[in-house]
Amino acid sequence: MEPQKKLINSAEDCVDEALCGLVRASGGLSLLRGHRVVLRSDLDQLKGKVALVSGGGSGHEPAHGGYVGAGMLSAAVAGAVFASPPPASILAAILCLHNAGASGVLLIVKNYTGDRLNFGLAAEQARNHGVDVDMVVVADDCAFTCPSKAGKRGLCGTILIHKLAGALAEEDCSLVEIVARVNAVFQGIGTLGVSLSPCSVPGCQPSFELPPGDMELGLGIHGEPGVKRSKVASADEVVSTMIDHMTSAESQSRLHLNKGDELVVCVNNLGALSRLEMAVVTRAAIVCLENHGMLIARVISGSFMTSLEMAGMSLTLMKANPEILRLFDAKTGAPAWPNISGVHVSGRSYLTDPTTVPVRAPEGTLVEGPHSPVMRKALERVCSTLMERQEELNALDRASGDGDCGNTHAQAAKAIQVWLQDHVVPGCPGQLLSVLAALVEEKMGGSSGALYSLFLTAASGHMTEGRSHAAAWANAMHAGLQAMRRYGGADLGDRTMIDALEPAVDKLMKLNDAPPGGEIAVLKAAVQRAVSGAESTRNLARAKAGRASYIASERLTLPDPGAKAIVAILSAVLKALEEQQG
């Protein structure tokens, strides 16, 4: 079996190169030469304060190097992937901080035998060098109902301890006081993980086998076995199972929770869950805990203590009180700590009502005017024409698209006919165009609906007073065309409705100078231009925009259906106006 592919240079160098990448990218960090130790680059700020050191095997990034910074760790010591760091490097980190003037050094260690031994040995050696040093061991795993003599494993709860201890150190608390306060918090922290896939150490095969469709509950961050396997379930079910297991009365390693308890919740990506899944799981955790009667004070969701590329997550719950929240919210310069608000999650109004936009003018505000009858006649003629041409437009569209151009135009026509039965046509053309834009947007659908609605919306805003009625329409049509082009992206010659509309609108601009009574002649010429433009789409070698642009050019021998629809609409308006005059 091949080792898992990884984007590294070599298995031997990946840890050193990863540490180098972290430090080079962050102005607040430096590396201790000759050791895998990440340090704060402002060590002078530690004078008289307690320094904090943590660490462990690599492969859990951003833990622990990402938590080095003012308000969190002073140094992080990295081992090889999933291997405890050597005592010599831990001691080098302690002495470096002591030498910078730290009043004492606290080691924060996850409860694994190798970490306890190596950090413990370094602590004893440091004491012989006159350093005031102490060690706290984090054991937050809720997986095993009867933990072995080794005790509960140290998991993602460790970073919450980094945060609280770091805030206390920043406030000049003594080493004895920090240890006492951190130990008091331990009883209220619990973590449980679930995984859908194994991980693999660079250069090695996967750490264990997990059949497709299975998940494992309660595994450790190095791929150590969990407590049970089951079929992958929904996010809500998985989270509910996890919380039940963490708080089960039968479990010796349970987290004791009571209704009304305030919690800090950490949803931790073990490496390979997408951000989408993480957000779904975060929602599930908040809802499930609130249904259990808990109050959620803070939530952090992201990658905090990973297990290489394991597809899974862990849930850490920490009982909170105002003092814990104050320390949790304190500012830190650590690059991997999230920027979160200090607002309670539970009880917060998190929905904002949308501003109500009247879809069309409210009843009673549509007032008829002298042009209402002719506009109604023109609209009725446009609608009946589009209904009659439905099959013809569909047939044209089958050659270049999905064959529904006639249907979408007929849908819009039907909606307008229904509206005309129950409403007066307002004398204000801008108001009518707004109503039509809303109808088309709602009832026509697809990109055609959006394009026509854009055209009508932009046109309605340009039906300005002060021009002759005909000139106002011409300028409104021009504004609609510009909006359609700007957002639709099509130009003349791209084999779209623009090929019929643009020549027609260009001709309509002559209405600005037309003599009284000369408007129909201009409109006739505009329709003729539209007809020529639509016909020209037969000969265009290639569609450059719209759905037809995906069709082989030799199959495009018929005119563009969208362009033909524009011809139909303009011709219908012209006929209605001619009848009115006649």
N, C-alpha and C positions, 0 to 999 in steps of 0.2 A: 504494500500500500504506500502510495506517494505521500510525503509530508505535505501539509496544507500550504498553498501558495501564499506568500506574504510579500508586501512591497518594502523590502529591506535590502541592504547591500550584502550583509552576511549575518548569520546567526551569532557569530562571536562578537561582532562589533555593534549590534543593534542597540544594546542598552546604553553604551557610551555615546553613540551618535544621537539617540533620543534625548539624553540628558543635555547634550550640547545644543540640540535644536530648541529645547525648552528654554534654556538659559540665554541663548543668542537672541531669541524672540522677545524676551521680557527684560526691560531695563532695570527691574528691581531685584534681579537674581544674579548670582555668580556661582562658579564651580570651584571647589577646593582642589587645587592642583594635586594630581596623583591619587585622588580618591573619587568615588562615586557619591559625592556629597554636594547637594544644592544648598547654597547659603543666601541669606539676605545680603544684598550688596551694600546696605547701610548699617554695617555692624556697629558703628559708633553710636547708633540710637539705642543699643542694648545696655549701655552703662547704667548700673544700679538696678536693672530689671531682671526678672527671671527669664531665662531663655528656654525655648521649647524645642525638643528634638523628637522626630518620629521617623518612620521608615519601614522597610521590609523589602520583599521581593519586587522586582519590576514586573510589568505586565498588568498593573492595576491603575494605570494612568487615567486621570491626573493625579491620583494618589501616588506618592506623597509630595513630590516636588512641586506640584501645582498649588499646594497650600502653604508655601513659604512666602512670608511677607508680613509687614507690620500688622499686628492684630491677630496673627495666627502663628505658624511655626517660624522658628529662627533658622532651622536647618532640617533637611530631610536626607536620610542615608539610604541609598538604593543597593539592593543585591542584584545578582543575576536574575533572569526571569524565573519567578516563583521560588526564589531561593533567598534565605535570610542573609542580610549583609554581614560582612566580617567584623569582628570586634575592633580590629585596628582602625577601620574607617569610622566606626561609631565613636571611638575614643578621640580620633583626630577632630571630629566635629565638635565634641564636648569641649576639648581643650581650646579650640579656636574661639568658641563663644565665651569661655571663661577668660581667655586672654583679652577679649574685646571689652571686658569689664562687667559681664553679667553677674548678678548677685548670687545666682544659683541656676541649676539646669534641671529641667523636668523631662524625663524620657516617657513618651506616650507610645505604648507597645500593644500590638494586637496579640491576642492569646493563642499563639502557636509556639510549640516547644522550641523550635530553632530561634525564633525572635526573642523569647524570654531568656534563653541561655546566652545568646550573643550580646543582647543589650544589657543583660545582668552582669556579664563578665566585664563589659566596657564601663559599667557604673562602678563596679568594685575597683577597677584600675584607676578610674577618675578620682574616686575618694582618696586613694593613696597619693594622688597628685594634689590633694588639698581642695578639690572641688566639692561644693555643696550640691549633691545630686540626689534625685529621688526618681522613682519609676512608678507609673500607673499602668495597669494591664487592662485593656478593654476586652470584655467578653460579652457580646450583645446578641449572640445567635440564639434564636428560639426554636431551632429545628428539632432537636432531640428531646423527647419527653423525659428520658432518663439519661442525662449527660454522663459520659464516662469520667474516670478520674482526671483526664486531661481538661475537663470543664468545657464551658461553652466557647465557641470560636469567636475571634475578633473579626467583625465585618464592618459594614459601612457606618455604623454608629461611631466608629473611631473618628471620623472627620467632624462630627458634632462636638466631640470632646476637644479636638484641635481648636474649634471655634470658640468654645466657652473658656477654655484655659487661656487661649491667646488673648481674649478680651480682658481677662483678669490680670494677666501679665502686663498688658499695656497700661492698666490702671495702677501699676506698682504694687500689686498684692505680693505677699511673701510666698516662698516655695511651700511652706507648711500649710498656709491658708488655701493656696490653689489646690494642693493635693486633697485636703479635707473637703473642699467644695465640689471638686470633680468626682470624688468617691461617692458623695451623697447623690449625685445626679445619675450614677451608673444604674441604680436599681430601677430607674424609670425609662431605660432605653432597651428596645428590642428590635431585632432585624430578622427577616426571613427572605430567602431567595427562591426563585423558580427559573428553570432554564428549559429552552426548547432545543438546544444544541450544545455539543461540547465545545471546548476551545482546544488549541494546540500550541505548544511551546515552539517558537521558531526552530525549524530543522527537525521537528519531531512529528509523529502521527498524533491524531486527536487523543485527548486525555482519557476519554471513555467513549463508549458507543451508546447512542440514544436512537432507537428505531424511529423512522419517520412517523410523525403524528403523535409521538409520545412527549411528555414533559416530565421533568424531575423536580420535586419540591424539596427545598431545604439543603441544596448542595452548597459546598463551600466555594470560596473565590479562587481556589486552585483546581477546581473540578473534583474535589473530594465528594464522595457519595452523599446523597441526601437521605430523606426518610421514606419517600414513596414515589413510585412512578404511576402516571395515569395518562389517559388520552388528553390531548390538548383541548381545552374548553374555551369558552368566550372570555374576554377580558374581565367582565363583571364576575363571572363564576370563579375565575382563577384568583382574583383579588379577594373575593369573599372567603374562599377556601383558605387563603393565606392568613387573613385576619382571624378567622375561627381557630386555626392551628396556633397562631401566636398567643391567643388569649384563652386557650382551652384549660379548663379547671383541672384536667387530668395530667397536665404537663408540668414537670418540675422546672422547666426553663421558660415558663410562660411569663408574659408581661401582664402585671396586675392592672387592669383598667376598670374604672367605674364610670357610670353615666355621669356626664357633666365634666369629665376630665378635659383639660385643655391639652392639645397635642401639637408638636412640631412633626410634620410628615416629610420624609425624604424618599422620593421615588427615584431609584438609582438604576441606570442602564448598565447592564453587565457587559456591554460592548457592541452588540450588533442589532439592537432593536432600532427601527426607524423612529424618527421624531414623531411621526404621526401616531405610531403605536404607543409611544411614551405618553403622549397627551391623552390618548384614550384611557390608558391605565391610570393616569393621574386623576382624571375625572372619576373613574371607578372607585379609586381609593377614597377620595373626598366624600363621594355619595355614600359609600358603604359605611365609613366611620361615622358620618353624621346620622345615618339610619340606626347605628348602635348607640346613639345618644352622646357621642363625643363632640367637643367643640374644636375645630381646627383653627389653630392660631397662625401657623405659617406652613407653607409648602415649598419645598425645593424639588425640582424635577430636572434630571439630566444625567450626565455621566460623571460620577463622583469617585467611585471605587469600582473599576471594571475588572473583567477577567478575560483579557485579550479580546477575542472576537466572539465570545459566548453570546448567543441570542437568548437573552433573558433579562430579568430585572429583580431587584430586591426592594423590599419595603422596610424602612426604618421608622419606628415611632418613638418619640421622646416626650415624656410628660413634661409640661411646661408650667411656669408660674411667671409673674411679672419680672422677677429678677433674671430668670433664665432667658426670657424674651429680650430683655435689655441687652444682655451679653450676646445673644444670637444676632441682634440687629446692629451691634457695634460695627463701625466701618473696619474694613481690612484691605490691605494692598495685595493680598494673595491672588494671583491671576486666575485660579480655577474656582474661586468662590463666586457664586452667582449674585447678581445685583437684584435684590428682591425688595419689595416695599414692606414697610413695617405696619401693614394693615391686617387686621384679623380676617381670615378667609371665611370662616363661618359667620353668618349674620350680615355679611356685606351685600348690599344690593348690587348684583353684577350684570343686570340687564338694563340696557338703555332703550327707551321707546323711540321708534323712528319718528322723524318729523312727518306729519301727515301732509302729503302733497295731493291736492285735489286732482284726480285723474282727468276730470273734465269740468267745465264751468258748472257751478252749482245750479240746480233747477231755479228757474225764475230770473236768472241773470242773463239769459240769452234773449236779446231783444232784436226783433226783426227790423230791417232797414230797407231802403229803396232797392238795394241790389239782392235782397234775399230770394225773390222768386227766380231770378235768372241763375243764381248760384245753386238753388235747389234743383232746377231743371238740368243744369250741367252735371251735377253729382249723380242724379238719377240715370242720366244717359251713360256716364262713365261706368256705373255699377252694372247696368244691363249689358253693356258692351263686353265687359270683362267676364260676365257669366256666360255670354254667348261664345266667347273665344276660348273658354276653359280647355276644351279638348285639343284645339289647335295649338295652344301654348304648351300643353303637356307633351304633345307629339314632338314639337321642336326641342323640348327639354330632354326628351328621352335620347336624343342624339348626342347631347353634350353634358347631361347632368343626371339627376335622379328622377326626372319625368314628372315633377310636381309643380312646375312653374304656374300652370293654369290653375291648379287647385289652390295654391297660396293666394293668388290674385282674386280668385272667386271667393275665398274665405273672407278676405278684406272687404270685397264688394257686398257680401251678405251682411257683414257686421254693420256697414254703413247704411244699408237699406233698412235694417232693423232700427237703427238709431233714428233715421229720418221719419219713421212712422210715429215716433213718440216725442219728437223735438222740433221746435222752430229752427230754421237756419238763421243764425245771427247776422245782422246787417254788417257787423264788423268782420272783415275777411280774416284778420289776424286771429280772432277768437275761433272762427270756423276751422282754420288750419290747425290750431292747438287741439281742438276736439278730434279732428281727423288723425293727428299724430298719435294721440293717446289710443284711439280705436285700433289703428294699424299696429302699434307696438304690442297691444294686448292680444289682438285676434289673428294677426297675419302670421307671426312667428318667423323663425329662421333669419337668415341674413337679409332677405328681401324686406321683411318687416322692420328690421333695424335700419336699413338704408332709407326706405320710404319715410319712416318716422323721423330720422335725422333730417331729411330733406324738408319735411313739413314743419318740424320744430324750428329749424333755422329760418325758414321762409316766414313763419308766423311772427317772428321777432323783427322782421324787416318790412312789415306792412305799415310803413310810417305815414303819418298825416303830412299834409303840406305838398304832396305831389299829386298829379292827376291820378285818377283811379287806375288807369291802364299802366302808367309808369310805375306805380307802387307794386302792382302785380309782377311786372317785368323784373324789378329789383329784388323782389322777394324770391322769384324763381332762381335768379342768379345766386342769391345767398344760399338757397337750398342746394343747388348744384355744387357750390364750393364746399359745403359741409360734407356732402356725399363723397366728393373726391378726397377731401382731407382725411376722413376716417376710413373710407372704403379702400383707398389706395389705388384705384383704377384711373387710367388716363384714356384719352381718345386713342382708338386703335388697339385697345386691349381686349376687344370682343366682349363688351358688357353693355348694360343699358346706357352707360355714358355715351356710347357711340351714337345713340339716337337723341339723347337728352341735351348734350352740349351744343350741337349745331342748332337745335331748336331754340335753346335759351339765348344763344348768341344773336339769333334773328329777333327774338322777342325784345331784346334791349333796344331795338329800333322804336318801340312804343314810347320811349322817352322823348322822341322827336316827332312822333306821328301826328299829322293834322287831325282835327276832330272828324270822326267818321272813318278814319283810315285804319282803325285798329284791326278790323276783320282781315284786311289785306295782309297786314303784318302777321297775324295769327295763321292765315293760310300758308304764307311763305314758311313760317316756322314748322308747320306740320309737314310740308314738303321736304324740308331739311331733315326732319326726323325720319321720314320714310327712306330718304337716300342713305342716311346714316345707318339705319337698321339693315338695309340691303347690303351695304358695304361690308357688314360683318361676315357675309358668305365668303368673301375673298380674302379675309385676313388669314395669313399662313398659320398663325398660332395664337391661341388665346393666352394672354399674359396675366390675367387676373380672374378671380372668380373660380367656380368649380370646373368650368370648361378647360382651365389651364392644365388640368391633369389628364386631358384626353389627347390621344395622338392626332396631329393636325390633319392627316388625310381623312379622318372620320368627320371633320367639321366642314360640311358642305352646305349646311342650312343656316339661315340667319339666326342670330342670338335671340332666344326667347324673351329675355329681359328687355332687349331693345325693341322687340315687336310689341311688348306690353306697353312701353312708353308711347309708341305710335298709336296704339289703340286708345289710350287715355286722352292724348292730345286731340286725336281725330274726333272723339266723342264730345269733348269740350267745344271744339270748333262747330260741330253740327248743331249742338244745343244753342250756341250764340247766333248762328245763321238763322235758325228757325225763329228765335226771339226777334231778330231784326226783320225777318220776312213777314 
